[in-house]
Amino acid sequence: MRDTALVRGHLPDENPGFVGRRTELGRISAALAEHRLVTVTGVGGVGKTRLALRSAHRAAERFPDGAWWTDLTPLDGDRLLVALVADSVDLADHTPGMASTALCRRLAEDRLLLVLDSCEHLAGPCARLVADLLAAAPGLTVLATSRRPLGVDGERIVALDPLPPAGRDALELLRRAAGEDFPAAGPAGEICVRLEGIPLALELAAAQIRLQGAEAVRDQLGTRLDTPPGARFDLLAHPERVWPSRHQTLRAAIGWSHELCAPLERLLWARLSVFRGPFDLASAIAVCSGGPLTPATLPEALDGLVRSSVVRPPDGAGRHRMLDTIRAYGATWLERTGETGTVADRHAAHFRGLARRADTEWLGARQLRWYRSVDAQHTDLRTALDRLLRTDPDAALDLVGSVAFAWSCRGRLREARDGLEQALLLSGSRGRARARALWALGVTLVLQGEFGPAQDVSERCAREARYTEYDEALEEERPEGLPEGRREARSEARCGERPDDPYAGAGRPRPGDLTLDAAALAGLLALTTGRPMAAFVVVDHVLDAVSGGPADSAARLRCGLVRVFALTGLGRLDEARERALALRALCEELDEHWTRTALEYQLALTGLLEGRPAAAAGHARAMLEGTRRLGASLGVALGLDVLATALAAAGDGERAADVSGTGEAYWRSTGQPRRGLPGLRALREKYTDTARATIGEPAYEEIFLRALTGLPQDGLDRALRGSPQG
């Protein structure tokens, strides 16, 4: 997972096999200097992405706020376009309202380069978004790649042709890809000419050269390309209405590579096309097995596709990927075999299962691993969710309810809210899945500051939890199940009617995890709206009614956390600290990260309230370490605020100004003004004034602005080391 601590720009590493393109690089560089939107156009496989990446790396130093990369290939539709772009510029948008508004505000005062790669399948939505961003952000420059222009006013188009077929660059690319030093005259040169210098076609040919030799490849290509176009492989579908003649060569080259694959490799190629993001061997086996492709035969078939350059070799985490053009080819074959729906359903079921395991194992030593896994497989989780929303809304509700809390912790609030609201609307399912989804939606709304809607969802969550747990207890007691008509009455009550429940009262079962989470949500909402007594009452009442200890479930631990914060807000500091230390020790024993990080924040706040700024600073730094591991921008912003307050309270005005400036940068990355518990806001204002007075207003402002405009990750590193700016 990419470290989500804010940096000035994020570009992927360049491909070491980049060859030539000196003229095109010069044209793009000149265009970026004079135009705010530059679009590199060309057919698939011609090298648009590599050229844009090389151009962005070369131009990055000209943009004070960096160069940022957005890969649009994972998107199937424009619903999450803005969310993906926002995430790519490290805007962990926590605001409600129109998504583009926060993105425009994030970029309004910056001078940066935004690269949008592979816009062709979203050309219209991309054009509208780019127009809005350019209008709102005068310092923004956009570099796009697309098979056709976006059509935005002021767009500068750089058309990319294949490498000169008889030139040295095409031959050099083939040499590097094949790992052989071919002479210019001979089979390798003929291959370059026959493949018309198209980079992707040359890479596919290089893979076969490694297996068969250059002469055999030349002869096979001759047979393939000399046949009439109608006799060549002609299945690869793309949005262009008219195919350029040179693209017929790429289509033939891909078809030739397909024919050279073993039957099981061709079948796997087709089935792998269902993955929109990187995939590992275990996921490939789970989704693509069936018929002759078994868990025993699939790894060998996958190795064959890697040798043929159809699938990229595994990265450091063991994850493969396919280029979009290759994936589209496989998808066309999958459709011809009639397996598209079947494999898509297996894909959705696999990622639903992954989501459920992540939720089940959230508490304990595997939490951080699952948290990172959910983040790394985000694209395919979204793909699975979109599939289930169309085919099985009840399963969609289960999937999104399992991962939405992790998405919200990661800052993907808009995606969490969008998925939850859609699933809740489309699904008629009642019970555990609905209660869990309502809880996750309530947390998301609280983090967005939507307290009115959060209150409504909190009440619905409590009602659903209460009825679900009571029905489950009743079914256990009565083998014949609920009385006739009982379920219908409960369903009406869940839809908003107040129930006249003859079974309520002394006979009700003890609350379970659903009720505990509903109470934790109600307590969180009360805390953030300045009502610590209400928070304490609701969670204390539920915790007193359950048996067992806080380690028995994640829901109990969350309720215990809310109670600690409520005690702090009520001024019962000794009790709050004692409970917090006990819970923290338990989290350390369990190797639980999320709650432990929140407890460090509470202990820092308690230290400030007790007049122990050094202790508060230590807890704040521990919190920052935890939030950085979790990639939680909001948590980093909150931690920097409490650390800056502790430093100011200790009389260290210079470091307080430095940390506060870094904190402001992180707050801006969330798209909202500074927030936090009411008690901390008052302390921060008090001690900030003290720090300003101690070192003088001009000195404070200079240090603050230097941190705000510098590299925020550098500022975070300084805060964690306890060292001031150099």
N, C-alpha and C positions, 0 to 999 in steps of 0.2 A: 504494500500500500504506500502511495506517495505520502511523504510527510506533509501534513496540511498546515504546518506553521507557515505563515505568510512570507513569501519571498517576492523580490522584484522580478517577476516573470517566471514562466515555466515552459520550457521547450523540451520535447523528447530528445534523447541522444541521436546524433546523426548516424546514418548508415555508413559504415566505413567503406562500402563499395561504391560510393558516389563517384561518377566519372564525367569529365567534360562539362558542358553547359556554360562555358565561360561567357559566350555572347548573351545567352538568356539571363544569366546572373547579373550581367551589367545592365540589361534592359529593365529587369525588375528593380534593381537598386536605384536606377534613375527615376523609374516610375514612382517608387515609394517616396522619393525626395520631393516630388511635385504633385502627387495625387493622394487623396485620402482613402480611396478604394481602388485596389489593384486586384484584378481577377486573372489567375492563370487558367487558361482553358486548354482543352485537348481531350483526345479519346482516352478511354480506360487503358491503363498499362503503359502510358507514354512517359510517366515519371513526374506527374504534377506534384505529388506529395513530397517526394524527395527534394525537388527543386525548391518548393516553398519552404521546406524545413531548412535547407542550406541558406536560402535567402534571409530567413528570419534570424538565424544565428549570426549572419554577417551584419544585419541591420540593427540588432538588439541594442547595441551600445548607443545608438542615436536616439533612443527613447528612454528618458529618465525613469519612467515607471515600468520599463521592461517590455518583453515580448511574451505573449501568452498563447498557448496552442489549444484549439478545440477540434477534436475529431468527431465529425457528425455521422460517421458510418453506423454507429450503434442504433441510431434513431430510426424507428419505423413510424413515421408520422411526426407532426410538428408540435404535439401537445407538450412535450418536455424540452423543446428547443431552447427556450429562455433559461430553464433550470440548468441544462447542460452547459450553456455558455457561462452562466453565473458561477457554476462550480469550477469551471476551467480558469476563471480569474480569481479564484479563492474568495468568492462572495458566498459565504454561508448564510444565505438570505433568510432571516428570521422574521421578516415583516409580512403583514397581511396585505391584501390589495393586489393590484396588477403586478405581475412578476417583472415586466419590462421596466416599470417605474424604478424599482430598487436598482436594477442593473444600470439604467441611465444615470441614476444618482451616484452609483459607485464609480462610474467612469467620467463623470462630468468635469472634474478638475485635473484629471490625469493626462499625461502625454505617454501613451503606450501604443504598442502594435498588437492587434488582435488577429490571429490567424484562424480562419474557418476552413477546415479541410473537408472536402467531399460534400459540396453543397447541392449537387445536381438533383438529388431526389427530394430536396426541400427548397428548390430555387425560389419559389414565390414567398414562402414564410421567411427565408433568409434575407431576401431583398427587403421585405418590410422591416425586419428587425434591424438590419444594417442601416437603413435610412433613418430609423428612429434614433439609433445610437450615434450616428454621425451628426445629427441635428442637435442632440443633447450634450455631446462631448466634443468641443472644438479641438482638443488635443489628440483625438483618437485617429489612428490609421488602421485600416482593415486590409489584410491580404487574404484573398479567398482562392480556393481551387474548385473548379467545377467543369463539367463537360460542356457547359454552355454559359454565356454571360448571365449575370444576375439582373441586368437591366436597370440599375440604379443610376440616377443622374450623377454625372461626374465620374463614372466608372472608367478606369483605364484597363484595357484588355491586353494581356500578353499571351498570344497564341503559342502553344508549345507543340512543336513537331517532333517526330522520332529523331534519334541520332542519325547523322549522315551514314547511310548503310555501308558505303565503301570507305568511310573515314576511320581514323585511328581510335576515336572514342568508342564506337560500337565494338570494335575488336578488343579494346582494352576491357570493356565491361564483360565481354564473353570470357576473356582470359581470367579475370578476377573471380567471376562466378564459378567457372569450371576448375580453377586452380591449376591451370596449365598455361605455358607460354607458347601460344601458337604463332607460327609465321603469318605474315600478312597475306601471302599468296598460298592458297591451298584450301582445304575443306572449311576451316574456320571463317575465312573471308567470304566464302560462298554462302555459308550459313547466315552471316550478317546481312548480306545482300538479299537473300531469299526472305528473311524475316523483316526486311525493310527498316532495320535499326530500332525496332520497337523494344524498349528495355525489358518489359515483362516477358515477351516472347523469347528474348535472348536468355533470360534467366531460366526459363523452362527448358530451353535447348541445352544450356550448360549443365543442368541436372542430368540430362540424358547422355551428354558427352562423358560425364564421370562414370556412367554405367556401361556405355556401349562404344565410346570412341567417336571422334569427330567425323570420320568418313562415313560411318553407319548413319549418324544423325543427318549428315548432308544428303545422303541417298534417300532416307525416309522422308525428309522434308521436300525433296524434289518430287517424289511420288505424290505427296500430299498437296503441295501447292500448285503443281502443274495440272491438277484435275480441274474441271469446270467448277465455278463457285457453287452451283446448285448441288454438286456431288460432295462438297465438303461438309464438315460438321457445321450445322447452322441453327443451333438451339439457343445460344447465349442471348438472353433478352436484356435489352437496355432501353432507357426512355427515349433515345434519339429516334426521330421518325425516319431520318435518312442516314444510312451508315456510310461513313467515309470509306473509300476503297481500301485504304491501308488497314482499316479495322477488320476487314475481311481476313487479312493475314493473321491478326491476333486471334480471331475466332478459330481459324484453322489450326493455329499453333496450339491453342488450348485443347481443341478437339483431338489433335495428334497426341498430346501428352496424356489425355484421357484414355485413348486407345492403347497406349503403351502400359497403362496400369493393369495389374492383375484384377480379375473380376471382383475379389473381395475389396481391393483398394478402391475400385470405382463405386462400389456400393457404399463404402464408408465415406468417400468424398461427398456423395449425395446427402447422406444422413448428417454429416458434420455441418452442412450448410445451415442447419437450424440454430446453431450457436451464433449469436451476434457479437459476443465478446470472446476473450481468451478462454480456453478450456484446458482441463488437465485430463490425464488418462482415465481417472476414476469416473469423471463426468461423461467422457466419451463412451466408456463401457456401459454406463447406466442408461444413456440415451440411445445409443446406436446399435446395441446388441439386438440380435433377433435373426432367425433363420441361420444362414451359414456364418454370419458374424457372431461369434460367441466370445465370452470373456477370455477364452484361450487363444482364439485366432485374431481378435481385434488388434492387440498390441503390434503384431507383426505387420498387419495391414497399415497401421498408423505409421510405423517406421518406413514402410515403402512410400507412403505419401510424402514423408519428410525428405527421403532421398530424391524424390522427383521434384522437390521444391513446390509442391502443391500446398503443403502445410509447413509453416515456419518451424524451425527447431525449437525445443522448449527453452524458456527463459530460466532465470535463476530459481524461480518458484515452481518450475516444472509445468508451465502453462504454454500451450501452443496457440497459434492463431492462423487464420486464412485471410489473404488479401480479399477485398470486397469483390473484385472482378472474378476471382476464382470461386468465391463463395456463391456469387450469383449463378455461375455456371452449374455448380452442384445443385443449387435450388431448382434449376430448370430440369435437371435429370430426376431429382426427387419427385417433382410434379409429374413427370412422364411415367414414373413407376407407380404412381398412385399412392405414395406413402407420405405425402406432405402432412396431412392431418394427423396420421398415426404417430409420426416422429415428433411433430409439434406437441402432441398430447403427452408423449413420454418425456419430452423436455420439460414441459410445465409440471408434470408430476414429480420429476426428479428435483427440480428447484423448490417445489412446495415442500418436499421432504427435507431438503437441506434447511429451509427456513424453520421448519418445525423443530429440527434437531438443535438449531442455533438457539431457539427460544427455550427449549427444554434444558439445555446445558449452560444457560446464561450464568447461573450461580455456580461459581467454582473455578477450578484451575484452567478450564478450557474457555473461559469467557473472552479473554483477549484474542485467542485464536479464532473463535467464532466471529467476534466483532470484525476482525480484519478480513475474514473469509467473506462475510456478508458484503463488506465494502468492495473487495476485489471482484466479486461476482455480481456486482450491482446491475450491470447491463443485462445479463441473462435472467436475473430475478425480475427485472422490469419487463423483459420480454415474456417471461412466464406469466406474470401478473396480467399483462395485456391480453394474452391468449385466454386465460381463465375468465377474465371479465366478459369475454365474448361467448365462451363455451360452458363455463361452470362457475357462476358468480359465488356460490357457496364456498367452493374451493379457493376462489380468489380472496374472499373474506378471511379464510384461514391463513393463507399465505401472507397477505399484507399485515394482518394482525400479529403475525409472528415476527416480522422484521421491522415494522414501522418504528418501534422504540429505538432500535439501533440506528435506523436512518435519521431519526430526529437528533440523537446524540451526535451523529456525524455532521449535522447541520443541513441535512436534506429535508427541511421542514415542508417545503412546497410539495415535493414528491410524496412524502408520507401523507400529508393531508389530502392531496389529490387522489391517491390510491385508496385511502381509507373511506373518503366520502363517496367515491364511485362504488366501491364494494358494498358499503352499507346501504346505498340506495338500490343497487341491483339485486342483492341477496335477500332472500326471504328467511334465511337461516336464523334460528333463535338458539340461545344457549351460550356455551363457553366461547365459541368463536366470535359471536357478536359482542359479548361483554368485554373480551380482550381487545377487540378493535375499537370499541367506544373508549376504553381506557387509554389506548395509544393515541386516539384522536384528541382526547381531552388534554393529554400532556403536550401534544403538538400545538394546540391552540393556546395553552398557557405560555409556552415558549415564544409564540408569536405575539403575545400581548393581547389576544382576543378574549378578554375575560368574560364578556357577556355570553358569547357562544360556548365558551368553555364551561360556564356554569350549567347551561342547558345539557350539554353532553355529560357532565359529571353526574347530574341527577338521573339521566337515562342509564348511565353505566351502573350506578348503585342499584337501580330498579332491576336491571337485567341480571346483575350478579345475585341479588337476593332471590329472585324467582328461580334462577337456574340452579343454585345450590339447594334450595328447598325442594325443587322437583327431583333432583338427583337423590337427595336423602329419602324422599318419599318412595321413589322407585325401588331403592334398596330395601326398604321396610316392607313394601307390598309387592310380592312377586307378580301379581296381575297388573301392576303399573298404576297409573293415576286413574281416578274415577272417570266415567264417561263424561265428556264435556269439559273436564278440568283443564286440559291443555288449551282448548279454544278460549276459555275464560282468561287464562294466564297470557295468551298471546294478545288479547285485547288490552289487558292491563299494561303489557309491555309497550303497546303502541301509544300510551299516554293516559289511559283511564286509571283512576285511583281504584285499586282493587278492594272489594269487600271480601276479605280472605278469612274464611272460617278456620283455617288451619294456622293462622298467625298467632303469636303469643308465646306462652310458656313452652309449647311443644316444638318450637322452631329449633333446627340444628345449629350447632356452632358455626360461625362464619368461616368460610374457606378462603382460598387464595383470591378468588374473584372479588369477594367483598373486601378483602384486605387491600387489593389494588384500587378498588373504587374509593376506599377511605383515604389511601395515599394521594389519589388524585384530588379529592376534595380538600385535603390538608395542604397540598401544594398550591392550589388555587387560593386558599385562605392566606397562606404565607405571603404570596406575591402581591396580594391586595391589602397587606397590612393588618391582618386579623390573626395574630398568633394564638389567641385563646381559642378561637373556633377551630384552628388547625389542631391544637393539642386535644381538645375535647373529642373530635371525631376519630383521631387515630388511637388515642388512649383507650377510648371505649371499646373499639374493635380488638385491640391487642389484649385487653384484659379478658376478652371473651374467648380467646383461642388458647389451645393448649400447645405445649412444645416451646421451642426456643427460636431465636431470630435466624438461626442457620437452617431452619427447616425448609425455607423457600425464599425465593427472591422477593416475593410480595411482602413477606414479613420483614425482611431486611429494609425494604423501601419504606414501610410504615414506621419502623424504628428510626430511620433517618429523618423522616418528617417530624417525629416527636422530638428528636434532639434539636432541630431548628426551631420548633415551637417553644421549647423550654428556653432557648437562647433569647428569642423574641420577648418572652415573658420576664426576662431578667433573672431567671433561676439558673445562674451561670454554673454554680458548683455541680448541680445535678446534671446539667447539660454536658459539662465537660466529662463527668464521670461516665455517663452513658455513651458519649462519643468515643472515649478511649476504649471502652469495652467492645463497642461495635467495630472499631478500627482493628483491634487485636483479632477479633473474629474474622474480619475480611483478610487480614494478613495470613491467617491460618488457612483460609479457603483459597487464597490467591485470587481474591475478587478485587477488581480494579475500579469499577464505576462508583460504587458506594464509598469505597475507601477515599477516592479523590474528593467526593462531596463532603466527607467527614473532615478532611484536612481543611477545606474551606470554612467549615463551621468552627473548627478549633482555632483557626486564624482569627475569625470574627470574635470568638470568645476571648482570646488573648487581648485583642484590642479593647474590648469592653472592660476587661479587668486591669487595663493599664500595663500590659506586658508586651510591648511592641516587638522585642527581640524574639520571643516565643511565637508571636503572630507571624513574623517574617519567615521563620523556619517552616511553619505549617503552610504558609502561602507558597513557598518554593516547592514543597512536597506536592501540593495541589497542581502546580504548573507542570511538574514532571509527569504527573498522571494524565493531565489533559492533553499534553503533547503526545503521549503514547496513544491516546484515544483519538487524536486528530479532531478535537472539539474546539472550534474557534471561539464559541461563546464561553466555554470554560476557561480558555486562556485569557480572554478579556476580563472575566470576573476575577481570576487569580491575580492578574497584574494590578487590578484596582485595589485589592486588599493588601498586596505587597507594597504598592506605592503609599497607601495610607499608613502601614506599619513603619515604613522608612521615614515618612514625615513625622510620625509620632515620636520616633527615636531621635529626631533632630537632624537627620541626614537629608537636607533639602535638595542637594544636587542629585543624589541617586533617586530620590522621590520624583523629581521632575523628569529624569530619564525614563524611569519605569512608567510614569503616567503618560508620557508621550507615546511610548510603545503601546500602552494599553489603548490609547485613542486610535491608533492605527488598526488594532485588532477589532475594536468596536466598529470602526467603519467597514471592516470586512464582513460584519454581520448585517449591515444595511440598516442599523437602528441606533438611536442614541444610547448613551450609557444607561445600564439598568443594574439591578441588584436588589438585595433585600433592603427594606427601608432603613434599618439600623445602620447598615454600612454606608448608605448614601450620606447620612448625617455626619458620620465620623469622617468620611472622605472630604467633605466640604470643610469641616472644622480644621483638620490637620493640613489640608492643602493651603489654606490661608496662612497657617503657621509657617509652613515651608517657604511660601512666597515672601513672607516677612523676614525670615531668617537669612536667606541668601539674596534678597532683593528681587523685585518684580522683573527687571530686565534680564538678570541672570537666569531666573526660573524660566522665562519665556524662551530664551535662546536655547537652553538645554531641552526643553519640552519640544520645540519645533524641530530641532536637530534629530531627536528620536522619532518624531512623527514622520519626517520626510526621509529618514534613512531606511535601511533594510530592517523590517520588523523582526525577522528571525534573529538578526544580530542583536537587536534590542532584547529579545527573549533570552538569548544566550547570556548577555550581560546580567540580566535580572537573576538568572539561575546561578551564575557564578558569584554574584554579589559584588561585581566590579563595575565602576562607572565607565562612561564613554571615554575613549582615548582622544 
